[in-house]
Amino acid sequence: MTDYDAIDFFRGDEFVADPYPYYDFMRSRCPVRREQHHDVMMVTGYDEALAVYHDPAQFSSCNSVTGPFPGFPVPLEGRDDVSDLIEQYRDGLPMSDQVITFDPPKHTDHRGLLMKLLTPGRLKENEAYMWDYADRQIDEFVDKGSCEFITEYASPFAMLIIADLLGVPREDHELFRRNLIRTSGLGSTGDDTLAQNPLEFLYQQLSMYVEDRRREPRNDVLSGLASATFKDGSVPEVIDVVRVAANIFAAGQETTVRLLAAAVQYLADLPDLQTHLRKERDRIPNFVEEMLRYEGPVKGDFRLARRTTTVGGVEIPAGTTVMVLNAAANRDPRKFEQPDVFDPDRKNARHHVAFGHGNHVCPGAPLARTEGRVSLERLLERIADFRISETHHGPPEARRYQYVPTYILRGLTRLHLEFASGGRPAD
């Protein structure tokens, strides 16, 4: 019998390949429960997750990326309200210049800049490019009869779709591809082949674009980015605009790569489902939603309790680090019937919290959904009966996969596929 309390979820590797038994154990004890190693309050219940996400007045996002590491600069214990300490030391915390760590009203202002980029009209224009680029990317490997899906499709596809969304000139796309493509995504760990920090490259290029468009505006997306203002009409610093754009660039690529890989991994073992989705493409959007629920790309997100409060009847003292485990909430049996069963026709699949919830809900969610739908339609249309490579991943009864070794992300590092060379599905 596994002693789950004895295993360190954050530092150990026991739950990298399969974290779901740990989530079930924690939720079965209490949907809001303190883990034993780093004093983090783990939220594994669906309703409890929403309660935290929808209460930024009680739960700060200042530690949303780092959680309990490397700690807060001063002790937070013994107080009923640590809001003043959060504001006093916020700028010294890791990633404090990123919008994901902001709280209102600053977060509201900077998110407003981002939403001016992700308008329905711009997303629609971007979708036209998706179809074309999906075909071009598949062209690179379809005649080989095999591919490593993440490096040969998912990563370059996700990166260049976001580049196009932000208005990166087409003539610079290859520059972005050379500098930003990694084996396992833009922001992953475990593959350090880049000659420079990817964020440095993004900051440099995006700053150049914004400064150029402020000097000489054009009728393009970058000019809209450069001229965006806060709600009160004030003009943000160039670096503020760049950080917002870079955030959607990095986070959007990482999550989309994981989503695409999980979806294709699942379909590759089910040729009958591939056939059904080819014939009934209108089922693909709900398949994508169920995949986000069942195997979402983000394990969870952190918050810091400003004041002593309660969630799900459990007291959370001020200064407590809270981890909302999206992936656990998405398998809460109180919300999803038979949550460990993948049901492509699940009626409430879209109620998942794979993209978070509340004021920090992922602004790129509509983009990721469209990327998933377009990619699956094109892959199913152009490749007949793709399957998992047994040479690389073993037989069906003993598959071997490697997952990104972090407590934040959930996703494969490699996915090798095989299919008929130049294959096309039967009419």
C-alpha positions as CSV (number, residue, x, y, z in Angstrom):
1,M,0.0,0.0,0.0
2,T,1.4,3.4,-1.0
3,D,2.1,5.9,1.8
4,Y,1.1,9.0,-0.1
5,D,1.9,11.3,2.8
6,A,5.5,10.1,2.8
7,I,6.1,11.1,-0.8
8,D,7.1,14.7,-1.6
9,F,4.8,15.8,-4.5
10,F,7.1,18.7,-5.3
11,R,10.6,17.3,-5.0
12,G,10.0,13.6,-5.8
13,D,9.5,11.9,-9.1
14,E,7.1,9.2,-8.0
15,F,4.0,11.0,-9.5
16,V,5.5,12.5,-12.6
17,A,4.3,9.7,-14.9
18,D,0.9,9.4,-13.1
19,P,-0.1,12.0,-10.5
20,Y,-3.8,11.0,-10.4
21,P,-3.6,8.4,-7.6
22,Y,-2.1,11.2,-5.4
23,Y,-4.9,13.6,-6.3
24,D,-7.5,11.0,-5.5
25,F,-5.8,10.2,-2.1
26,M,-5.7,13.9,-1.1
27,R,-9.3,14.5,-2.2
28,S,-10.6,11.4,-0.4
29,R,-9.1,12.7,2.8
30,C,-10.3,16.3,2.3
31,P,-10.7,18.5,-0.8
32,V,-8.6,21.1,1.0
33,R,-5.7,19.5,2.8
34,R,-2.2,20.5,3.9
35,E,0.6,18.4,2.5
36,Q,3.4,17.3,4.9
37,H,6.6,18.5,3.2
38,H,6.3,22.1,2.3
39,D,3.3,23.2,4.3
40,V,1.2,23.9,1.1
41,M,-2.6,23.7,1.3
42,M,-3.6,21.5,-1.6
43,V,-7.0,22.1,-3.1
44,T,-8.2,19.1,-5.1
45,G,-12.0,19.6,-5.1
46,Y,-13.8,21.3,-8.0
47,D,-16.1,23.7,-6.0
48,E,-13.2,24.5,-3.7
49,A,-10.9,25.4,-6.6
50,L,-13.5,27.8,-8.0
51,A,-13.8,29.4,-4.5
52,V,-10.1,30.2,-4.5
53,Y,-9.9,31.3,-8.1
54,H,-12.9,33.6,-7.8
55,D,-11.6,35.4,-4.6
56,P,-8.6,37.5,-5.5
57,A,-9.3,39.7,-2.5
58,Q,-8.5,36.8,-0.2
59,F,-5.9,35.0,-2.4
60,S,-3.0,36.8,-4.0
61,S,-1.4,35.6,-7.3
62,C,2.0,37.0,-6.2
63,N,3.4,33.5,-5.9
64,S,1.4,31.9,-8.7
65,V,4.5,30.4,-10.5
66,T,6.9,29.6,-7.6
67,G,4.6,28.5,-4.8
68,P,6.6,27.7,-1.7
69,F,9.9,28.0,-3.5
70,P,12.1,29.9,-2.7
71,G,9.9,31.2,0.1
72,F,8.8,34.7,1.2
73,P,11.4,37.3,2.2
74,V,10.0,37.6,5.7
75,P,8.0,35.3,8.0
76,L,4.2,35.4,7.5
77,E,3.1,33.3,10.4
78,G,1.2,34.6,13.3
79,R,-0.8,37.3,11.6
80,D,-4.4,37.4,10.5
81,D,-3.7,39.7,7.5
82,V,-0.5,39.8,5.4
83,S,-1.7,42.0,2.6
84,D,0.7,44.8,3.6
85,L,3.7,42.4,3.6
86,I,2.7,41.2,0.1
87,E,2.7,44.7,-1.3
88,Q,5.9,45.6,0.5
89,Y,7.9,42.7,-0.8
90,R,6.0,41.9,-4.0
91,D,8.6,43.4,-6.4
92,G,11.4,41.2,-4.9
93,L,9.5,38.0,-5.6
94,P,10.4,35.8,-8.6
95,M,8.5,36.6,-11.8
96,S,7.0,39.7,-10.2
97,D,7.2,41.6,-13.5
98,Q,4.9,39.0,-15.2
99,V,1.1,39.6,-15.5
100,I,0.4,36.1,-14.1
101,T,1.7,37.3,-10.7
102,F,-0.3,40.6,-10.7
103,D,-3.3,41.3,-8.5
104,P,-6.1,43.9,-9.2
105,P,-6.0,46.7,-10.1
106,K,-2.7,46.3,-11.8
107,H,-3.7,42.9,-13.2
108,T,-6.9,44.4,-14.6
109,D,-5.0,47.1,-16.5
110,H,-2.4,44.8,-18.0
111,R,-4.8,42.1,-18.9
112,G,-6.8,44.7,-20.7
113,L,-3.8,45.3,-22.9
114,L,-3.7,41.6,-23.7
115,M,-7.4,41.4,-24.5
116,K,-7.0,44.1,-27.1
117,L,-4.8,41.6,-29.0
118,L,-7.1,38.6,-28.6
119,T,-10.2,40.1,-30.2
120,P,-12.7,37.7,-32.0
121,G,-11.8,39.3,-35.3
122,R,-8.1,38.8,-34.8
123,L,-8.6,35.2,-33.7
124,K,-10.7,34.6,-36.8
125,E,-8.0,35.9,-39.1
126,N,-5.4,33.8,-37.3
127,E,-7.5,30.7,-37.8
128,A,-7.1,31.0,-41.6
129,Y,-3.4,30.9,-41.1
130,M,-3.7,27.8,-38.9
131,W,-5.2,25.7,-41.7
132,D,-2.5,26.6,-44.1
133,Y,0.3,26.2,-41.6
134,A,-1.0,22.8,-40.4
135,D,-0.9,21.5,-43.9
136,R,2.7,22.9,-44.4
137,Q,3.9,21.3,-41.2
138,I,2.3,17.9,-42.0
139,D,3.9,18.1,-45.5
140,E,7.3,17.9,-43.8
141,F,6.8,14.4,-42.5
142,V,3.8,12.8,-44.1
143,D,5.8,10.9,-46.7
144,K,8.2,9.4,-44.2
145,G,5.7,7.2,-42.6
146,S,6.7,8.3,-39.1
147,C,7.4,11.4,-37.0
148,E,8.3,12.6,-33.5
149,F,5.1,14.5,-33.1
150,I,6.2,17.2,-30.6
151,T,9.2,18.4,-32.5
152,E,7.9,17.9,-36.0
153,Y,4.4,19.3,-35.5
154,A,3.2,20.5,-32.1
155,S,6.0,22.7,-31.1
156,P,6.6,24.6,-34.4
157,F,2.9,24.8,-35.1
158,A,2.0,26.3,-31.7
159,M,4.9,28.7,-31.8
160,L,4.3,30.1,-35.3
161,I,0.5,30.4,-34.8
162,I,1.1,32.7,-31.8
163,A,3.8,34.6,-33.8
164,D,1.2,35.2,-36.5
165,L,-1.5,36.2,-33.9
166,L,0.9,38.8,-32.5
167,G,1.6,40.1,-36.0
168,V,5.3,39.0,-36.2
169,P,6.2,39.6,-39.9
170,R,6.1,36.5,-41.9
171,E,9.7,37.1,-43.1
172,D,10.8,36.8,-39.4
173,H,8.9,33.5,-38.8
174,E,11.9,31.4,-39.6
175,L,14.0,33.5,-37.2
176,F,11.5,32.8,-34.4
177,R,11.5,29.1,-35.3
178,R,15.3,28.8,-35.1
179,N,15.5,30.7,-31.8
180,L,12.5,29.4,-29.9
181,I,11.8,25.8,-30.9
182,R,12.8,23.3,-28.2
183,T,12.2,19.6,-28.2
184,S,9.6,19.9,-25.5
185,G,8.3,23.4,-25.8
186,L,9.3,26.9,-25.2
187,G,9.3,27.0,-21.4
188,S,10.0,23.5,-20.5
189,T,12.9,22.0,-18.6
190,G,15.2,19.2,-19.6
191,D,16.5,20.4,-23.0
192,D,19.0,23.2,-22.9
193,T,20.0,23.4,-26.5
194,L,19.2,27.1,-26.9
195,A,22.2,29.4,-27.3
196,Q,20.3,32.1,-25.4
197,N,17.5,32.6,-23.0
198,P,14.2,32.3,-25.1
199,L,12.6,35.2,-23.1
200,E,15.6,37.4,-23.9
201,F,15.1,36.8,-27.6
202,L,11.3,37.5,-27.2
203,Y,11.9,40.7,-25.3
204,Q,14.5,41.9,-27.8
205,Q,12.4,41.2,-30.9
206,L,9.1,42.4,-29.5
207,S,10.7,45.6,-28.1
208,M,12.1,46.3,-31.5
209,Y,8.7,45.8,-33.1
210,V,6.9,48.0,-30.6
211,E,9.4,50.8,-30.8
212,D,9.4,50.7,-34.6
213,R,5.6,50.9,-34.8
214,R,5.4,53.7,-32.3
215,R,7.8,55.7,-34.5
216,E,6.1,54.7,-37.8
217,P,2.6,53.2,-37.3
218,R,1.3,50.9,-40.0
219,N,-2.0,49.1,-40.7
220,D,-0.9,45.9,-39.0
221,V,-1.3,44.0,-35.7
222,L,2.0,45.2,-34.3
223,S,0.9,48.8,-34.6
224,G,-2.2,47.9,-32.7
225,L,-0.1,46.4,-30.0
226,A,2.2,49.4,-29.9
227,S,-0.7,51.9,-29.7
228,A,-2.7,50.0,-27.0
229,T,-3.4,52.1,-23.9
230,F,-4.5,51.4,-20.4
231,K,-8.2,51.9,-19.6
232,D,-7.5,55.4,-18.3
233,G,-5.9,56.3,-21.6
234,S,-2.3,56.4,-20.4
235,V,0.4,54.9,-22.6
236,P,2.2,51.9,-21.1
237,E,6.0,51.6,-21.2
238,V,7.4,49.6,-24.0
239,I,8.5,46.9,-21.6
240,D,5.0,46.6,-20.2
241,V,3.6,45.8,-23.6
242,V,6.4,43.4,-24.4
243,R,6.0,41.5,-21.2
244,V,2.3,41.0,-21.8
245,A,2.9,39.8,-25.4
246,A,5.8,37.6,-24.3
247,N,3.6,36.0,-21.6
248,I,1.0,34.9,-24.0
249,F,3.7,33.7,-26.4
250,A,5.4,31.5,-23.8
251,A,2.4,30.2,-21.9
252,G,0.3,29.7,-25.0
253,Q,2.9,27.6,-26.8
254,E,3.6,25.4,-23.8
255,T,0.0,24.6,-23.0
256,T,-0.9,24.0,-26.7
257,V,2.0,21.6,-27.3
258,R,0.9,19.5,-24.3
259,L,-2.7,19.5,-25.3
260,L,-1.9,18.4,-28.9
261,A,0.4,15.7,-27.8
262,A,-2.1,14.3,-25.2
263,A,-4.9,14.3,-27.8
264,V,-2.8,12.5,-30.4
265,Q,-1.3,10.1,-27.9
266,Y,-4.8,9.0,-26.9
267,L,-6.2,8.7,-30.5
268,A,-3.1,6.8,-31.7
269,D,-4.2,3.8,-29.6
270,L,-7.8,3.9,-30.7
271,P,-8.2,3.5,-34.5
272,D,-12.0,3.2,-34.2
273,L,-12.3,6.5,-32.5
274,Q,-10.1,8.0,-35.2
275,T,-12.5,6.7,-37.8
276,H,-15.5,8.1,-35.9
277,L,-14.0,11.5,-35.6
278,R,-13.1,11.6,-39.3
279,K,-16.7,10.9,-40.2
280,E,-18.2,13.1,-37.6
281,R,-15.9,16.2,-37.3
282,D,-18.5,18.1,-35.3
283,R,-17.5,15.8,-32.4
284,I,-13.9,17.1,-32.4
285,P,-14.5,20.3,-30.3
286,N,-16.0,18.2,-27.5
287,F,-13.2,15.7,-27.8
288,V,-10.8,18.6,-27.2
289,E,-12.7,19.7,-24.1
290,E,-12.7,16.2,-22.7
291,M,-9.0,15.9,-23.3
292,L,-8.5,19.2,-21.4
293,R,-10.5,17.8,-18.5
294,Y,-8.9,14.4,-18.6
295,E,-5.3,15.3,-19.3
296,G,-4.9,19.0,-19.0
297,P,-1.5,20.6,-19.6
298,V,-1.3,22.5,-16.3
299,K,-1.3,20.5,-13.0
300,G,-2.1,23.5,-10.9
301,D,-1.5,27.1,-9.9
302,F,-0.5,28.8,-6.6
303,R,-2.0,31.5,-4.5
304,L,-1.0,33.1,-1.2
305,A,-3.7,33.7,1.4
306,R,-3.9,37.4,2.3
307,R,-6.1,36.9,5.3
308,T,-7.2,34.0,7.5
309,T,-10.2,32.5,5.7
310,T,-12.0,29.2,5.1
311,V,-12.5,27.2,1.9
312,G,-14.7,24.1,1.9
313,G,-15.1,24.4,5.7
314,V,-11.3,24.3,6.2
315,E,-9.4,27.2,7.8
316,I,-6.6,28.6,5.8
317,P,-4.4,30.9,7.9
318,A,-3.1,34.1,6.5
319,G,0.3,33.6,4.7
320,T,-0.5,30.1,3.7
321,T,0.7,29.0,0.2
322,V,-2.3,27.3,-1.6
323,M,-2.0,25.1,-4.6
324,V,-5.1,24.8,-6.7
325,L,-4.7,21.5,-8.5
326,N,-6.7,22.0,-11.7
327,A,-6.0,18.4,-12.8
328,A,-7.5,17.1,-9.6
329,A,-10.5,19.3,-9.7
330,N,-11.2,18.1,-13.2
331,R,-11.5,14.5,-11.8
332,D,-13.7,15.4,-8.9
333,P,-16.5,12.8,-8.9
334,R,-18.9,15.3,-7.3
335,K,-18.7,17.3,-10.6
336,F,-17.9,14.7,-13.3
337,E,-19.5,11.3,-13.4
338,Q,-16.9,8.5,-13.7
339,P,-14.1,11.1,-13.8
340,D,-11.4,8.6,-14.6
341,V,-13.1,7.5,-17.8
342,F,-12.4,9.4,-21.0
343,D,-15.8,10.2,-22.6
344,P,-15.5,12.2,-25.9
345,D,-19.2,12.9,-25.7
346,R,-19.3,14.0,-22.1
347,K,-22.0,16.7,-21.8
348,N,-20.3,18.9,-19.2
349,A,-16.7,18.4,-20.4
350,R,-16.4,22.2,-21.0
351,H,-16.9,22.8,-17.3
352,H,-13.3,21.8,-16.7
353,V,-10.8,24.2,-15.1
354,A,-7.8,23.3,-17.3
355,F,-7.4,27.0,-18.1
356,G,-7.9,28.1,-14.6
357,H,-10.9,30.3,-13.7
358,G,-11.8,33.8,-12.4
359,N,-9.8,36.9,-13.3
360,H,-6.7,34.9,-14.2
361,V,-8.4,32.5,-16.5
362,C,-6.1,31.8,-19.5
363,P,-6.8,34.5,-22.1
364,G,-5.4,32.2,-24.8
365,A,-8.1,29.6,-24.1
366,P,-10.0,30.3,-27.3
367,L,-6.8,30.1,-29.3
368,A,-5.8,26.8,-27.8
369,R,-9.2,25.3,-28.5
370,T,-9.0,26.4,-32.1
371,E,-5.5,25.0,-32.5
372,G,-6.6,21.7,-31.1
373,R,-9.6,21.5,-33.4
374,V,-7.7,22.6,-36.6
375,S,-4.8,20.3,-35.9
376,L,-6.9,17.2,-35.2
377,E,-9.1,17.8,-38.3
378,R,-6.0,18.1,-40.5
379,L,-4.2,15.1,-39.0
380,L,-7.2,12.9,-39.3
381,E,-7.9,14.0,-42.8
382,R,-4.3,13.6,-44.1
383,I,-2.9,10.6,-42.1
384,A,-4.6,7.2,-42.1
385,D,-4.6,5.2,-38.8
386,F,-1.6,6.7,-37.1
387,R,-0.3,4.6,-34.2
388,I,2.2,4.7,-31.4
389,S,5.7,3.5,-32.3
390,E,6.4,0.3,-30.4
391,T,10.1,0.7,-31.1
392,H,10.2,3.9,-29.1
393,H,7.3,3.5,-26.6
394,G,6.9,-0.3,-26.2
395,P,3.8,-2.5,-26.8
396,P,0.2,-1.4,-25.9
397,E,0.3,-3.3,-22.6
398,A,3.6,-1.8,-21.5
399,R,4.0,1.7,-23.0
400,R,7.0,3.8,-22.0
401,Y,6.6,7.5,-22.0
402,Q,8.6,10.4,-20.4
403,Y,6.8,13.4,-18.9
404,V,8.0,16.9,-18.2
405,P,9.5,16.6,-14.7
406,T,7.7,19.6,-13.0
407,Y,5.0,20.0,-10.5
408,I,3.3,22.7,-12.7
409,L,3.1,21.2,-16.1
410,R,1.8,17.8,-17.3
411,G,2.9,16.6,-20.7
412,L,5.0,14.3,-22.8
413,T,8.6,15.1,-23.8
414,R,8.4,12.8,-26.9
415,L,5.7,11.2,-28.9
416,H,6.8,8.9,-31.8
417,L,4.1,7.9,-34.3
418,E,4.0,5.6,-37.3
419,F,1.6,5.5,-40.2
420,A,1.3,4.5,-43.8
421,S,3.8,6.5,-45.9
422,G,2.0,9.4,-47.5
423,G,-1.1,7.8,-46.0
424,R,-4.6,9.2,-46.5
425,P,-7.8,8.0,-44.8
426,A,-10.1,5.9,-46.9
427,D,-13.1,7.7,-48.4
